[in-house]
Amino acid sequence: MSPEKQRIVIAEASEWTYEPEEVCGVIYPWLSESGDSYQELPDYLGDLNTCHEFEKTLSEEQKLKYYHYICVAVRKENGQSDHESIYAPLHTTHATATQRAEAFLRTIGKWEESE
């Protein structure tokens, strides 16, 4: 799944609306989740603060799945199998924004494997 596609799907899941609007001669394509401003999408794959925003939308059940997917991403990044290290969950606090974005998309069932 391309980074741009990930950003769009996360934005839509976070209730952003694709609704191009010209403001002072500049076209802003996205209406924010609050519906009060047009702007560019947040940097979901590069900014942990924006990850925190989409993490707040998860239900308690989804948070368990999300945690699992973060563990999988961190283990994969460290070259470990899913069962190789019982300590991998301790490292999830250091998961990157990109890893968190993938985990979020997997949690909500919107992840698409790259071809």
N, C-alpha and C positions, 0 to 999 in steps of 0.2 A: 504494500500500500504506500503510495507516494506521500511524502511529507505534506504537500499541499492538500491532498485528499484527506489526510488525517486531520488537518486543521479545520477543514470544512465540516467534516462529520462531527467533530467535537463541538464546534460552534453550534451546529444545528441541534445537537443533543443538549447544549447549554442554553437553548432557546434564543439564539441569535437568528435573525431573519435576513435572507438574501433579498435586498430591496434597494437597488441602486438609487442614489439620490445625489443631485448636484448641489454642493454647498460652496459658495464663493468661487465658482468655476472649477472646482475639483469634484470628481465623482467618487463618492464613498459607497462601497457596495453593500455594507452590512449595517443593519439596525441592531443596536445592542440589546442584550437580554432584558434590560429594564425598559426598552422601547423609547428611551428619551434622547438618544444620540446616534448619529451615523458615524462609523469609523472603520478602520482596518481591523482585521481579526487579531486577537491576542496571540502572542508567540507561545502557543501551547507546547511546542516541542523544544523550547529553549529557555523557558522561564518557570522556575518552580512556584512562583507566586500564582501564576495562572493555573498551574496544576492544582493548587490548593482550592481554587474556585470550582473546578469541575469535580474534585473529590468531595466537596460539600454536598453535591447533588445526589450522591449514592445512598441507597437505603442500607440498613444494617446488614441485610442478607447480601447485598451487592458488595459491601465493604469486605466481607470474607472472601468472595471471589476475587476481588481486586487485589487483596493482599496476596492471594495465591499466585495470581498472574505476575505481580511484582517479583515474588520469590523466583518464579520461573525465569523471568527476564534477567534478574541479577545472576542466577546460576549460569544461564546461557552466556552472559557476558564474561563470566569468570571461567568459562570452558568446563563447567560441571554438568553432570546429568541431574535430573530432577531429584534423585535419591542419594546423590553423592555426598552432600554435606548437610548435617543437621544444623550447622551454624549459619547457613546462608540467610535465614530470616533475620539474623542480627544485622546483616548488611543492607537490608532493604531501606533503612533510613538514608542511605547514600544513593538510592535509585535516581537516575537522571530524569530530567523532564521527558526525554524521548521514551524512556522505559515506562514511565508513569502514563504517558499518553497511549502507548500500545496496550498497557494493562487495562486502562479505562475502556478503550474501544473493544477489547476482548470481553470485558465484564458486561458491557451493554449489548454485546452480540453484533457489533458493527465492524469488527476487524476483517479485512480482506487480505488474504495471502498474496504476496507479490508473485508475478508470473516468472 
